[in-house]
Amino acid sequence: MTRKLLISAGLVGLIAGVLYLRSEPAPEPAKEAPVQPLSAQLDAKPKEIPVPAPSPRAPAKDVAKAETPVQTVARLRLALAKNPKDARLMAELGVTLARDLHSPQEGIPYLEESLRTDSSNGTAFYDAVGAYLDAGQVERGVAFLEELLSSDVPNKGAASAALADLLATSGDSQAATEYARAAAETDPNPATMGLVGSVELQNGNEPAAEESFRMRNTMQQERIRQIQASGGDATGEIQRWEEDSLDLVDVYLRRGNWNEARALLSQLGESDRKRSLEARLSKGDGR
């Protein structure tokens, strides 16, 4: 696949704790790997992000060891014939076809029907977006997600984020802005703030991007404090905060906010991207 995705694990962000566009392109995926929205990242507050069901892509360990994707498809078709309204089975079959057997055209109808039946499955949204992009069926994906949004689907935040994910990744960041903002209004959490910030950055609206990334940063820090106050392990949250803070540093550099960039970089652990941003800072290179 040659398409570079701009969005990190899109839809799971609203349901399963992941969703971020990146302000800098992600590395080109391996040619043999199917295109999918890039992954990443946040457990939000329970009131903001429903606790997800287990991923439909994670079969029982004994089954995973024994089955090939072709065998999985055969098993799921038989199970679905007995339980034709089972959204979980539809999603798992769609994912296996689209991702494991590299047949997104065949997997899309199952993913769509799964979401019509149960829109709480963030993984199905995530895989549907990847399948639309792999199959070159962005228009179909836009139409389907708009159909969901016009219906009584309970998870409008996830549907809005999915549509923003699909539009922005396919290059239409202007159209994505409306849906990214709608997702943030419906579910104001670090994931959706990151989505808005990245779409705004694509649009060249650096002040708006900075504001959204700042809000995400503040929400993440509050989440870390809550976990630590309850005696929990905030290691994963801290790592995500550090990774996502680099987006804010990037915007600071673009806007010439050298002191803010320097101060935030001093709080972050070492990484290749941090070193790249530090080099830009030392050169006074905003871009």
Sequence and secondary structure as in RCSB ss.txt:
>XXXX:A:sequence
MTRKLLISAGLVGLIAGVLYLRSEPAPEPAKEAPVQPLSAQLDAKPKEIPVPAPSPRAPAKDVAKAETPVQTVAR
LRLALAKNPKDARLMAELGVTLARDLHSPQEGIPYLEESLRTDSSNGTAFYDAVGAYLDAGQVERGVAFLEELLS
SDVPNKGAASAALADLLATSGDSQAATEYARAAAETDPNPATMGLVGSVELQNGNEPAAEESFRMRNTMQQERIR
QIQASGGDATGEIQRWEEDSLDLVDVYLRRGNWNEARALLSQLGESDRKRSLEARLSKGDGR
>XXXX:A:secstr
      EES THHHHTSB EE SS      TTS    B  B    TTTS      TT   HHHHHH  HHHHHHH
HHHHHHH TT HHHHHHHHHIIIIISS HHHHHHHHHHHHHH TT HHHHHHHHHHHHHHT HHHHHHHHHHHHH
TT S HHHHHHHHHHHHHHTT HHHHHHHHHHHHHHS SHHHHHHHHHHHHHTT HHHHHHHHHHHHHHHHHHHH
HHHHTT   HHHHHHHHHHHHHHHHHHHHTT HHHHHHHHTTS   HHHHHHHHHHHHT   
